[in-house]
Amino acid sequence: MVLTATRGELAERQAHTEGGAIVMAAVPSKPGALTLDQVHEVMSELSHRRLVFHSEADFQHAFAQLLERLYPNLNVRLEIPYRSIGAAEPDSRIVVDLFCSDPDTGGVTAIEFKYKKRSWSGAVGGEQVRLLPGAANDLGRLYFVHDISRLERWTELNGGTAFVILLTNDHLYWEPPGGGKPPNDAAFRVHEGVTLAGELRWTNYEYPANTRSLRGRFPMQWRQYSDLSEYGDGQRKGNQLRYVVAAIDG
C-alpha cells in the first residue's frame, strides 16, 4: 500500500513497526498565522489610511506596519529569503515579500504583493502622487499566477497559510476581455468570476516556459479598495483601485 501525505499534512512522516507492518504516523503541519478574513480586515483598515501607494514597496511597507499594529503578537518581516522560511527554492536570491509567525501557536504565513498601475496623477491628502504603468497586463497576470504556484509549493511542504494580493487601478485586470481572438494569456485571466485551477498554458502552447500548474482552485473575487475620483488631475480612467486575494491553505 502506498500512503501519501494529504492536504494539511507534512510530506514527512514518522515510521514505526507493529507486528511486522509499517505504520506511518502523520506529522501535523504548522497552522497559519493569518486567515483570509484577517487579510481582508487589514486591507479594509488600510484603505481608510492610505488611498493609494507610490509603489509596490510602499504598499508592502504600509501593510506590514498596519499588520503589526492590529496583531502585535505576530513577528512580521519583509523581504525574507525563501531558504529562511524553509522553502526548497534553488535560487537563494528569491525572497517572500512578507513573512509573519505567531510565537504562541507556531503559525506561519507568507504573503506576496502585486501592485499593477495605469497612468494616474493627483494630490491625495496634500501628497502628490504620480502612477506610471509597469509591465504589460499579460505579464502582470503571469507573475500573479507564478506567485500562487510558488507559495503552493511552500505550504505543501511547510504548512501554514499563504496569500497573493493583487492591487490595481487598471480595470483591465478585473473586467472580462472583449470579443475577438483569444489573447495569449487567456488561461491566466483574473477578472471577476474566473477561477484559476489546473495547468495554465499560453494560447496555442506558445512560450511553454510560461506554463504554470496549480493544485488548488482560486476564485477571483474582487473588492473595492478606494475611489480617487475627487483627487485626480482630470483623468477619466485609473481612479478606482480594487484588489483580489488568492488564498493558499497548507
Salt bridges, closest charged atoms under 4 A:
GLU9 OE1 - ARG13 NH2 2.69
GLU18 OE2 - HIS16 NE2 3.34
GLU45 OE2 - ARG49 NE 3.08
ASP58 OD2 - ARG50 NH2 2.55
GLU89 OE2 - ARG153 NH2 3.15
ASP91 OD1 - ARG93 NE 3.03
GLU112 OE2 - ARG150 NH2 2.94
GLU127 OE2 - HIS54 NE2 2.69
ASP147 OD2 - LYS114 NZ 2.40
ASP147 OD1 - ARG150 NH2 3.14
GLU156 OE1 - ARG215 NE 3.80
GLU175 OE1 - HIS171 ND1 3.04
ASP185 OD2 - ARG141 NH1 2.70
ASP185 OD1 - ARG189 NH2 3.53
GLU199 OE1 - ARG201 NE 2.69
